Amino acid sequence: MLYWQRKGGNEMVNQIILVGRLVKTPELELTDSGKKISTITLAVPRTYKNLNGEYDTDFIDCTLWTGVAENTSEYCKTGDILGVRGRIQSRIIEKDDGTKYKKMEIIAEKVSFLSSTKDKKDNEVINNIDLEEKTEENNDEKKMKQDKKKK
């Protein structure tokens, strides 16, 4: 039995998983009813090349609500890699001129922080310190070898 099937029959599935880079630092807003909301855009590169031999990137808007919105806006910045699990939702938008169009959006149910630009900077500092220590160790070893040769 497939995971979306139940005893009573087949169920439909509306689930999406995205992994991409955050295009802009999220901002937390409040709706008129006081709910927390944030809209983020993920840059998700395609897995295949276009006719020019380059990889295209899709920019996908995701809507985050309540705790997910609050945590993401607090801990994430531009360039961070996020995993988003959610669903696709459509709604009708009416413009000022009266024309209507359908908007598809991702409603995030879970956001995973996969890597951050802060981690990268911290790792670069640690790596630089490690390199400095190794260089000092190598210099010490060379001095010890030279001292032994002199004796």
N, C-alpha and C positions, 0 to 999 in steps of 0.2 A: 504494500500500500504506500503510495506517495505521501509526502508530508502534508500536502494541501488537500488530500482526499479525506473524507470522513465517511462514516457508515451510511449516512443519509444520501450521499452522492458526491459529486465533484464540487469543490470550492474554487473560486477564482483567486488569483494571487496578484497583489499590487505591492511589490517590494523592490527597492533599488538599493544598491550599495555602490558608493563612489569613494575614490581615493584621489585627492588632488591637493594642490597648493592654494592657500588662502590668498585671494587677490588683494584684499584690503582688510585692515584691522576692524573687527566687528564692533558695532556700537549698539548698546542696549537701549531700547525704547520702551515706552509704556503705551498700551492701547487706551482708548477712551474708557474702557471698563477696568483698567488698572493691571492688565496682564502684561508680563514682560515678553518682548519679542525682539528678535534680531534677524536681519537678512544678510546672508553671506554669499559670496561668489567663489566657487572653486574652479581653478584652472586644471582641467583634466586632459592630458595629452592622449591622442589616439594611438592605438597600437600598430597602425600601419601607415605607410608613406603615401602622400598624394602624388599626382602626376609629375610634380617637380622634384620628387624624391625627398620631400621634407615631411616631418610630422606636424599635423595640424593639432590645435588645442581647442577644446570646447570649454566655454565659460558657462557654468551651470549655477543658477541661483537656487539657494536653499533657504527655507524659512525655519527658524528655530523658536521654540516657545519655552516659557517659564525657566526651569532650572537648567535645561540644556542651553538656552540663550544666555543665561546669566554666567554660567561656567565658561562658555566659549568666549564671551566678550571679556571676561576677566583674565583668562590665561592664554589666549591666542593672539598672535600678531601676523601682519603681512608676511607671507612666505612660508608659514608653518604648514606642515603636511597633516591633513585631517582625513579621517575615515568617517563617512556619513552613511548611516543606515536609516532608511525612511520609506516614504511612499510618494507616488505621483498624484497630484491633485489638480483638477482643472476648475476654473471658475470664469464667469463672464464678467468682463470689465467694460464699463461704459465711459467713453471719453466725454470731454466737455461739449464736443459738437454733436453728441447723441449717437455716434457710431459705437457699435459693440464689437468686441473681439474676445476670443477665448485665450486665457493665459494658463499655461501648464507650469506648475511649480513643484519643487521637491519639499515635502514637509519632513524635516529631520526628526527621527524618534530617538536616535542615539548618535553621539559624536565622540569619536576616539581621537585623542591627541597622539599622533604617531611620531612626529618630530617637530622641534621648534628651532627657530633661528637662534634663540638663546642657548639651546643645547649645542648648536654648531659653534657659536662663539666660545662657550665654555670649553668645548673639546679642543678648539684651536689653541686656547690659552694653555690647557693641560698638555697638548702635544708640543707646544713651544717650550714649556718647562721641561718636559721629558727630553727633548732634543738638547736643551742646554745642559741638563744633568748628564746625559750620555756623552756630550762633548767634553765636559769636565772630567768624567770618568776616563775617557779615552786619553786625554792629556795627562792625567795622573799615571795611567798605565805606561804611556810612552816615557814619562820621566823616570819611572821605576826601572824600566828596561835599560834606559840610558845609564842610570846609576849603576846597575849591575854590570854593564859592559865596562864601565870605567874602573870598577874594582877588579 
